[in-house]
Amino acid sequence: MKGIDEKDEEILKALKENSRISFRELANTLGIPHTTVWSRVERLKDLGIIKKFTIEIGEEELLYSKLQRKDKEELISLLIESFREREWKDNV
């Protein structure tokens, strides 16, 4: 099994920072052909080094967005429920 080199590490670092970056954009950043980026990513996946591409959810932003859709009664119920969950977790 062939190990990884510095370009592979650069690809991994870039994908860790932004897993949605296009291979073409990544190739331009690294100064290598996009087909090389594609083949290296495929090899890293085959080696099990890249297991999945994912997203990071901003929990606070998501909650704020949900709160904007609620009316006052729903908002109060949601806040009470959230408070109870936190209080329960703190006491466990």
C-alpha positions, 0 to 999 in steps of 0.5 A: 500500500502506497503511503500519502505524500505532501500533496495528499496532505494538502488535499486533506487539509483543504477538504477538512476546512471545506469539504464542499470545495470543487476539485477544480478550485482545489486544483487551482489552489494547489497548482495541479490538474483537477484530474490529479486531485480527483484521482488522489481523492479516489485513492484516499477514499480507497485507502480508507483515509477519507471515510466520508464528506460531511457538513458541520451544522451551526446549532445556534444558527439553526435554533435561531432560524427555527425560533423565527418561525414560531409564534409566541406560545410555541416560542415559550413552550420551546424555551421551557422545554429547552430549559428543562432538558438542560436542567435534566442534563446538568443533574444527571 
